[in-house]
Amino acid sequence: MSERQPLLRTEVTDIEAYSLPRPDIRDSPDNVLVNVQSDELQVSPEQHLIKTNYNPSVHRTLEHPTSNLDTLIHLLKGNIGTGILAMPDAFKNAGLYMGLFGTLIMGAICTHCMHMLVKCSHELSQRIQQPSLNFSDVGYWSFETGPIALKRYGQSAKKMITIFLFITQIGFCCVYFLFVALNVKEVIDHYFMKLDVRIYLMLLLMPMIPLNLVRNLKYLTPVSLFAAILTVTGLAISFFYMLQDLPSTDTVKPLASWSTLPLYFGTAIYAFEGIGVVLPLENNMKTPEDFGGLTGVLNTGMIIVACLYTSVGFFGYLKYGDGVKGSITLNLPQDEILSQLVRIAMALAIFLSYALQFYVPVNFVEPLVQRHFETTRTKELAATASRIALVTFTFILAACIPNLGPIISLVGAVSSSTLALIAPPILEIVTFWPVGFERYKWILWKDVVILIFGLCGFVFGTYASIAQILNPNVD
């Protein structure tokens, strides 16, 4: 069998890797699909799990692979965004101590689900002898090479994962739009005049459109670096304010009402949703064997993320109590220049980061639109129109829900819980069924428990978020 070409391009960003084109294995003259769908396998599904000597990482041709440190930095970048600034609001919906332990537990579960996804990717890559797979590929091949009765659902699984990746990124774009508008509004309201947040959204739309007409991510690299510097600086100064004159822990609720816990779940899972970047990062590593393991890159990065989220949530809620807002930057003092600069810096950072988040959904939509046109010129015009329409769509969504807290919780409950908590256990069960659980039935039960937890969070979190959006004055 001839050696496969790598599925991932080199030097891709975590965002770009979501939508990289992948060759259809069935189009290859020496494809392995014949083996996967052979009569032998159809008669005996257990043979799907027969191990081979194929090592996927050896067959990856990476011109500029990333080091462990590079991967760690990208992992942190992929997990730390507007969600970390919303953690104090999440703690308000959970209570101080429920939020403290709940966030750590949530981080552990999400990290374990990331390991599950990597494990499935390795197994399936070895099974079909492909160097690497993305999230949607794992969904497809887990069903395609799984139990015979589930083969027909492979394409459906791939489409569902792709759709939820699209929904997640559109949700992120809406949150980014609203975050920038609210922070700019706070500054303008204090020094000049008070205007409705929708006016700021409209004003942001004008520069947002040309920024997102840039199609080459290479040109956005300096912008992304500048945004990262602004984010770190703004977060550090926010910590400076949060840690000053902290009140006693008796001033806040140790445990909030059960009715608000679903809102906490939605916000927390939104903050932790970085599972989409895991496979692209692992696939592009120089030493992918260092990604997993107890002291690997994944665990190291997620421990840092969990500690940061827990710290911001704990001290932010303790500092501002039930008056905490959807972003901690909105609680900073109004009459100090430094705090106003933090708002401007974070707003600018998120504004510049919008284009990276936007890259994923627009690369899903553009090919669907362009296929209806024939000439190069009309295809380019169609691509430009689709970009403008999609940016405008996120503006409309943000304008319809001008409340940051509930929209973050809704995005987390709907899409983040699906990708981070529901999909991984399903994929592990299908990938390793039936042979994989004969001796380790506790793994099956563990997956079932995580799946039920994710489904409950999806249902109750979505319901509570929509209820708060429709009735914002009702606690």
C-alpha positions as CSV (number, residue, x, y, z in Angstrom):
1,M,0.0,0.0,0.0
2,S,1.4,3.4,-1.0
3,E,2.1,6.0,1.7
4,R,-0.7,8.4,2.4
5,Q,-0.2,12.2,2.1
6,P,-0.9,14.1,5.3
7,L,-4.3,15.5,5.8
8,L,-3.1,18.6,7.5
9,R,-1.2,21.5,5.9
10,T,1.8,22.9,7.7
11,E,1.9,26.0,9.8
12,V,-1.9,26.2,10.2
13,T,-3.5,28.1,13.0
14,D,-5.9,26.3,15.4
15,I,-8.8,28.2,13.8
16,E,-7.8,27.5,10.2
17,A,-7.4,23.8,11.0
18,Y,-11.2,23.4,11.6
19,S,-12.0,23.8,7.9
20,L,-9.0,22.4,6.1
21,P,-10.0,20.5,2.9
22,R,-9.4,16.8,3.2
23,P,-9.0,14.3,0.4
24,D,-11.8,11.8,0.0
25,I,-10.1,8.4,0.8
26,R,-12.6,6.7,-1.4
27,D,-11.2,8.5,-4.5
28,S,-7.8,7.0,-4.0
29,P,-7.0,4.0,-6.3
30,D,-5.4,2.1,-3.5
31,N,-7.8,3.2,-0.8
32,V,-8.4,1.3,2.4
33,L,-12.1,1.7,2.2
34,V,-12.3,-1.6,0.3
35,N,-10.7,-3.2,3.3
36,V,-12.8,-1.4,5.8
37,Q,-16.0,-2.4,4.0
38,S,-14.9,-5.9,3.1
39,D,-17.2,-8.9,3.5
40,E,-14.9,-10.1,6.2
41,L,-15.4,-7.1,8.3
42,Q,-19.1,-7.0,7.6
43,V,-19.4,-10.6,8.8
44,S,-17.2,-10.0,11.9
45,P,-17.2,-6.4,13.2
46,E,-14.8,-7.4,16.0
47,Q,-12.0,-7.4,13.4
48,H,-12.3,-3.6,13.2
49,L,-10.3,-3.5,16.3
50,I,-7.4,-5.6,15.1
51,K,-4.2,-3.7,15.7
52,T,-1.7,-3.1,12.9
53,N,1.8,-1.9,12.9
54,Y,0.8,1.4,11.2
55,N,1.9,4.4,13.3
56,P,0.0,7.5,12.1
57,S,2.5,10.1,13.4
58,V,5.3,8.5,11.5
59,H,3.5,9.1,8.2
60,R,2.9,12.8,8.8
61,T,5.0,15.1,6.6
62,L,5.2,18.4,8.5
63,E,7.4,21.0,7.0
64,H,7.4,23.1,10.1
65,P,6.0,21.1,13.0
66,T,5.3,22.8,16.3
67,S,7.3,22.2,19.5
68,N,5.7,21.3,22.8
69,L,5.9,24.9,24.0
70,D,4.3,26.2,20.7
71,T,1.5,23.7,21.2
72,L,1.0,24.7,24.8
73,I,0.8,28.4,23.8
74,H,-1.7,27.6,21.1
75,L,-3.7,25.4,23.5
76,L,-3.9,28.2,26.0
77,K,-4.9,30.7,23.3
78,G,-7.6,28.4,22.0
79,N,-9.2,28.0,25.5
80,I,-8.8,31.6,26.9
81,G,-11.1,34.2,25.4
82,T,-14.1,36.1,26.4
83,G,-15.3,33.1,28.5
84,I,-12.7,33.8,31.2
85,L,-14.1,37.3,31.8
86,A,-17.5,35.8,32.2
87,M,-16.5,33.4,35.0
88,P,-17.5,35.7,37.9
89,D,-21.0,35.9,36.4
90,A,-20.9,32.1,36.2
91,F,-20.0,31.9,39.9
92,K,-22.9,34.3,40.7
93,N,-25.3,31.6,39.2
94,A,-23.6,28.8,41.2
95,G,-22.5,30.3,44.4
96,L,-18.9,30.8,45.6
97,Y,-18.0,27.3,46.7
98,M,-20.2,25.5,44.2
99,G,-18.5,27.6,41.5
100,L,-15.1,26.8,43.0
101,F,-15.4,23.0,43.0
102,G,-17.8,22.9,40.0
103,T,-15.3,24.7,37.8
104,L,-12.5,22.4,38.8
105,I,-14.6,19.4,38.2
106,M,-15.9,20.8,34.9
107,G,-12.3,21.3,33.8
108,A,-11.4,17.8,34.7
109,I,-14.3,16.4,32.7
110,C,-13.6,18.5,29.7
111,T,-9.9,17.6,29.7
112,H,-10.9,13.9,30.0
113,C,-13.2,14.3,27.0
114,M,-10.3,15.9,25.0
115,H,-8.2,12.8,25.8
116,M,-11.1,10.6,24.6
117,L,-11.2,12.4,21.3
118,V,-7.4,12.1,20.8
119,K,-7.7,8.4,21.7
120,C,-10.4,7.8,19.1
121,S,-8.4,9.7,16.5
122,H,-5.4,7.5,17.1
123,E,-7.4,4.3,16.9
124,L,-9.2,5.3,13.8
125,S,-6.1,6.7,12.1
126,Q,-4.4,3.3,12.7
127,R,-7.5,1.4,11.6
128,I,-7.9,3.2,8.2
129,Q,-4.2,3.9,7.9
130,Q,-4.4,7.7,7.6
131,P,-1.8,10.1,9.2
132,S,-4.3,12.3,10.9
133,L,-8.0,13.1,11.3
134,N,-10.0,16.2,12.3
135,F,-13.0,16.3,14.6
136,S,-15.5,15.7,11.8
137,D,-13.4,12.9,10.3
138,V,-13.4,11.1,13.7
139,G,-17.2,11.3,13.7
140,Y,-17.4,9.8,10.2
141,W,-14.9,7.0,10.6
142,S,-16.0,6.0,14.1
143,F,-19.4,5.0,12.6
144,E,-18.1,3.9,9.3
145,T,-15.7,1.3,10.9
146,G,-17.9,0.7,13.9
147,P,-20.8,-1.7,14.4
148,I,-22.5,-2.7,11.1
149,A,-25.9,-1.3,12.1
150,L,-24.4,2.1,12.6
151,K,-22.4,2.4,9.3
152,R,-25.1,4.4,7.6
153,Y,-24.9,7.1,10.2
154,G,-21.3,8.1,9.4
155,Q,-22.1,11.0,7.1
156,S,-24.8,12.2,9.5
157,A,-22.3,12.2,12.4
158,K,-19.8,14.1,10.3
159,K,-22.4,16.7,9.3
160,M,-23.7,17.1,12.9
161,I,-20.2,17.8,14.2
162,T,-19.6,20.3,11.4
163,I,-22.9,22.0,12.0
164,F,-22.2,22.4,15.7
165,L,-18.7,23.7,15.0
166,F,-20.4,26.3,12.8
167,I,-22.9,27.2,15.4
168,T,-20.2,27.5,18.1
169,Q,-18.1,29.8,16.0
170,I,-21.1,31.9,15.0
171,G,-22.0,32.1,18.7
172,F,-18.5,33.2,19.5
173,C,-18.7,35.9,16.9
174,C,-22.0,37.2,18.4
175,V,-20.4,37.3,21.8
176,Y,-17.4,39.1,20.5
177,F,-19.6,41.7,18.8
178,L,-21.6,42.3,21.9
179,F,-18.5,42.3,24.2
180,V,-16.8,45.1,22.2
181,A,-20.0,47.2,22.0
182,L,-20.7,47.0,25.8
183,N,-17.2,47.9,26.8
184,V,-17.0,50.8,24.4
185,K,-20.4,51.9,25.6
186,E,-19.2,52.0,29.2
187,V,-16.4,54.3,28.3
188,I,-18.4,56.7,26.1
189,D,-21.3,56.8,28.7
190,H,-18.9,57.9,31.4
191,Y,-17.1,60.6,29.5
192,F,-19.6,61.8,26.8
193,M,-23.2,60.7,26.4
194,K,-25.4,57.6,27.0
195,L,-26.5,55.8,23.9
196,D,-28.2,52.4,23.3
197,V,-25.9,49.5,22.8
198,R,-27.4,48.8,19.4
199,I,-26.0,52.1,18.1
200,Y,-22.5,50.9,19.1
201,L,-23.2,47.6,17.4
202,M,-24.2,49.5,14.2
203,L,-21.1,51.6,14.4
204,L,-18.9,48.5,14.8
205,L,-20.4,46.9,11.8
206,M,-18.8,49.4,9.4
207,P,-15.2,48.6,10.3
208,M,-16.0,44.9,11.0
209,I,-17.0,44.2,7.4
210,P,-13.8,45.3,5.7
211,L,-11.7,43.6,8.4
212,N,-13.4,40.3,7.6
213,L,-12.9,40.6,3.8
214,V,-9.3,39.7,4.4
215,R,-9.1,36.0,3.3
216,N,-5.4,35.1,4.0
217,L,-4.8,34.4,7.7
218,K,-1.2,35.2,7.2
219,Y,-2.0,38.9,7.0
220,L,-3.9,38.6,10.3
221,T,-0.9,37.1,12.2
222,P,0.5,40.4,13.5
223,V,-3.1,41.5,14.4
224,S,-3.6,38.3,16.4
225,L,-0.3,38.8,18.2
226,F,-1.2,42.4,19.1
227,A,-4.6,41.2,20.3
228,A,-3.0,38.5,22.5
229,I,-0.7,41.1,24.1
230,L,-3.7,43.3,24.8
231,T,-5.6,40.4,26.3
232,V,-2.9,39.4,28.7
233,T,-2.3,43.0,29.8
234,G,-6.0,43.6,30.3
235,L,-6.4,40.4,32.3
236,A,-3.5,41.2,34.5
237,I,-4.9,44.7,35.3
238,S,-8.3,43.2,35.9
239,F,-6.7,40.9,38.5
240,F,-5.1,43.9,40.1
241,Y,-8.5,45.5,40.7
242,M,-10.2,42.2,41.8
243,L,-7.6,41.5,44.5
244,Q,-7.9,44.9,46.1
245,D,-9.9,45.2,49.4
246,L,-11.5,41.8,49.1
247,P,-14.6,41.4,51.3
248,S,-15.2,38.4,53.6
249,T,-16.5,35.2,52.0
250,D,-19.6,35.6,54.1
251,T,-20.8,38.5,51.9
252,V,-21.6,36.2,48.9
253,K,-23.7,33.1,48.6
254,P,-21.9,29.8,49.1
255,L,-24.5,28.0,47.0
256,A,-26.9,29.7,44.6
257,S,-30.4,28.7,43.7
258,W,-30.8,25.4,41.9
259,S,-32.8,27.3,39.2
260,T,-29.6,29.3,38.2
261,L,-27.2,26.4,38.1
262,P,-28.0,25.6,34.4
263,L,-26.9,29.2,33.6
264,Y,-23.6,28.5,35.4
265,F,-23.2,25.3,33.4
266,G,-23.7,27.1,30.1
267,T,-21.2,29.8,30.9
268,A,-18.6,27.4,32.4
269,I,-18.7,25.0,29.4
270,Y,-18.6,28.0,27.0
271,A,-15.4,29.0,28.7
272,F,-13.8,25.6,28.6
273,E,-14.8,24.8,25.0
274,G,-11.5,24.3,23.3
275,I,-12.0,20.8,22.2
276,G,-12.1,21.8,18.5
277,V,-8.5,22.9,18.6
278,V,-7.2,19.7,20.2
279,L,-6.8,17.5,17.1
280,P,-5.3,20.2,14.9
281,L,-2.7,20.9,17.5
282,E,-1.8,17.3,18.2
283,N,-1.7,16.5,14.5
284,N,0.8,19.3,13.9
285,M,3.3,18.5,16.7
286,K,6.9,17.4,16.2
287,T,6.5,15.0,19.1
288,P,2.8,14.1,19.3
289,E,3.5,11.4,21.9
290,D,4.1,14.3,24.3
291,F,0.6,15.6,23.9
292,G,-1.2,13.1,26.1
293,G,-0.1,11.5,29.2
294,L,-0.2,12.6,32.9
295,T,2.3,15.3,32.4
296,G,1.7,15.9,28.7
297,V,1.0,19.2,26.9
298,L,-2.8,18.7,27.1
299,N,-3.0,18.2,30.9
300,T,-0.4,20.9,31.6
301,G,-2.4,23.4,29.5
302,M,-5.8,22.6,30.8
303,I,-4.6,22.7,34.4
304,I,-3.4,26.3,33.8
305,V,-6.7,27.1,32.1
306,A,-8.8,25.6,35.0
307,C,-6.7,27.5,37.6
308,L,-7.1,30.8,35.7
309,Y,-10.9,30.3,35.2
310,T,-11.4,29.4,38.8
311,S,-9.3,32.3,40.1
312,V,-11.1,34.9,38.0
313,G,-14.5,33.5,38.9
314,F,-13.8,33.1,42.6
315,F,-12.1,36.5,43.2
316,G,-14.4,38.4,40.7
317,Y,-17.6,37.2,42.4
318,L,-16.1,37.7,45.9
319,K,-15.2,41.2,44.9
320,Y,-18.4,42.4,43.2
321,G,-20.9,39.9,44.6
322,D,-24.3,39.7,42.9
323,G,-23.7,42.9,41.1
324,V,-21.1,41.2,38.9
325,K,-21.9,41.6,35.2
326,G,-21.5,39.5,32.1
327,S,-17.9,40.6,31.7
328,I,-15.7,41.5,34.7
329,T,-14.4,44.5,32.7
330,L,-17.8,46.1,33.1
331,N,-17.4,46.1,36.9
332,L,-14.1,47.9,37.0
333,P,-14.2,51.5,38.4
334,Q,-15.7,54.1,36.2
335,D,-13.7,57.1,37.5
336,E,-10.1,55.7,36.9
337,I,-8.2,56.1,33.7
338,L,-6.5,52.7,34.1
339,S,-9.7,50.8,34.3
340,Q,-11.1,52.7,31.3
341,L,-7.9,51.8,29.4
342,V,-8.5,48.1,30.3
343,R,-12.0,48.3,28.7
344,I,-10.7,49.9,25.6
345,A,-7.7,47.4,25.4
346,M,-10.0,44.3,25.9
347,A,-12.5,45.7,23.4
348,L,-9.8,46.3,20.8
349,A,-8.3,42.8,21.4
350,I,-11.7,41.1,21.0
351,F,-12.5,43.2,17.9
352,L,-9.2,42.2,16.3
353,S,-9.8,38.5,17.3
354,Y,-13.2,38.4,15.6
355,A,-11.7,37.8,12.2
356,L,-10.1,34.6,13.5
357,Q,-13.3,33.3,14.9
358,F,-15.1,34.3,11.8
359,Y,-12.7,32.4,9.6
360,V,-14.3,29.0,10.5
361,P,-18.0,29.7,9.7
362,V,-17.2,31.7,6.5
363,N,-15.1,28.7,5.2
364,F,-18.1,26.5,5.7
365,V,-20.5,28.9,3.9
366,E,-18.3,30.2,1.0
367,P,-17.9,26.8,-0.9
368,L,-21.7,26.2,-0.6
369,V,-22.3,29.6,-2.2
370,Q,-19.6,29.5,-4.8
371,R,-20.7,26.2,-6.2
372,H,-23.8,28.0,-7.7
373,F,-21.6,30.2,-9.9
374,E,-19.3,29.4,-12.8
375,T,-16.9,32.2,-13.6
376,T,-14.0,33.2,-11.4
377,R,-15.4,36.8,-11.1
378,T,-18.8,35.7,-10.0
379,K,-17.3,33.3,-7.6
380,E,-15.3,36.0,-6.0
381,L,-18.3,38.3,-5.8
382,A,-20.3,35.6,-4.3
383,A,-17.6,34.9,-1.7
384,T,-17.5,38.7,-0.8
385,A,-21.2,38.9,-0.6
386,S,-21.4,35.8,1.7
387,R,-18.8,37.3,4.0
388,I,-20.7,40.6,4.3
389,A,-24.0,38.7,4.8
390,L,-22.5,36.5,7.6
391,V,-20.9,39.5,9.5
392,T,-24.3,41.3,9.2
393,F,-26.0,38.1,10.5
394,T,-23.9,38.0,13.6
395,F,-24.6,41.8,14.1
396,I,-28.3,41.1,13.9
397,L,-28.1,38.3,16.4
398,A,-26.1,40.4,18.8
399,A,-28.6,43.3,18.5
400,C,-31.5,41.0,19.2
401,I,-29.9,39.8,22.5
402,P,-28.0,42.8,23.9
403,N,-27.3,41.0,27.2
404,L,-23.9,39.3,27.4
405,G,-24.5,36.9,30.2
406,P,-27.4,34.9,28.8
407,I,-26.0,34.8,25.2
408,I,-22.7,33.3,26.6
409,S,-24.7,30.7,28.6
410,L,-26.8,29.9,25.6
411,V,-23.9,29.3,23.2
412,G,-22.2,27.2,25.9
413,A,-25.3,25.1,26.6
414,V,-26.3,24.5,23.0
415,S,-23.1,24.0,21.1
416,S,-20.2,23.8,23.5
417,S,-21.8,21.1,25.6
418,T,-22.5,19.1,22.4
419,L,-18.9,19.2,21.2
420,A,-17.2,19.0,24.6
421,L,-19.4,16.6,26.6
422,I,-21.8,14.8,24.3
423,A,-19.9,13.9,21.2
424,P,-16.7,12.5,22.8
425,P,-18.4,9.7,24.8
426,I,-20.6,8.8,21.9
427,L,-17.5,8.5,19.6
428,E,-15.6,6.5,22.1
429,I,-18.5,4.0,22.6
430,V,-19.0,3.6,18.8
431,T,-15.3,3.4,18.1
432,F,-14.4,0.7,20.6
433,W,-17.7,-1.2,20.5
434,P,-18.1,-4.1,21.1
435,V,-14.6,-5.6,21.7
436,G,-13.2,-2.6,23.5
437,F,-15.5,-2.9,26.6
438,E,-15.5,-6.6,27.2
439,R,-12.9,-6.4,30.0
440,Y,-13.4,-2.7,30.9
441,K,-17.1,-2.2,31.3
442,W,-16.5,0.7,33.7
443,I,-15.3,2.7,30.7
444,L,-18.7,2.2,29.0
445,W,-20.5,3.3,32.2
446,K,-18.2,6.2,32.6
447,D,-19.0,7.3,29.0
448,V,-22.7,6.9,29.7
449,V,-22.5,9.1,32.8
450,I,-20.7,11.9,31.0
451,L,-23.2,11.6,28.1
452,I,-26.1,12.0,30.5
453,F,-24.4,14.9,32.2
454,G,-23.8,16.6,28.9
455,L,-27.4,16.0,27.8
456,C,-28.8,17.4,31.0
457,G,-26.6,20.5,30.7
458,F,-27.7,20.9,27.1
459,V,-31.5,20.7,27.9
460,F,-31.6,22.6,31.2
461,G,-28.9,25.1,30.3
462,T,-30.6,26.0,27.0
463,Y,-34.0,26.3,28.7
464,A,-32.7,28.6,31.5
465,S,-30.7,30.7,29.0
466,I,-33.6,31.3,26.7
467,A,-35.9,32.0,29.7
468,Q,-33.5,34.7,30.9
469,I,-33.2,36.2,27.4
470,L,-37.0,36.4,27.1
471,N,-37.4,37.6,30.7
472,P,-34.2,39.5,31.5
473,N,-35.6,41.1,34.7
474,V,-36.6,37.8,36.2
475,D,-34.0,36.2,38.5
